[in-house]
């Protein structure tokens, strides 16, 4: 979000465009109330062992048309790798708290199959270890990562106005610092109002 929406002017422009499209659209879908088009949900990921990952990613979306969803997401990840770096008899863990967010769009090909595109920005501090003069130097580095995801998914209704999603995505901007490896598989849920 910081890279692509670093000013309130850009975000407010997007919101105004969405409202204008809805005001001038003449189909019956456009007559649904603003609240009935909102949906909330997210992803939760847990992994434990020599690598620990806790991922909490809530999202809010808006059904722009019958076929198009737009939304924003927030992300918090706790990431730890035991014995990440070894020097002599000493081992050091890698640990990071990762924060960020993104924007996404979905195009529903059928009622249950959709294409998905997303831009996500993550920021975290990590400790780097260097060998210097027969000793270890620990430096903290701030890293920002932009990921661009494309792919698709399926959704399955599980009750009135709620559904599960399963997505298979590919990160077009995978880097050595990325917390993702391709392909990215996400399982999530959403509840509409």
Secondary structure, DSSP 8 states (H G I E B T S, - for coil): -TTT--SHHHHHHHHHHHHHHHHH--SGGGGS-HHHHEEEEEEEEEE-SSEEEEEEEEEEEEE-SSSEEEEEEEEEEEEEEEEEEEETTEEEEEEEEEEEEEEEEEEESSSSEEEEEEEEEEEEEEEEEEEETTEEEEEEEEEEEEEEEEEEEEEEEEETTEEEEEEEEEETT--TT-S--SSEEEEEEEEE-
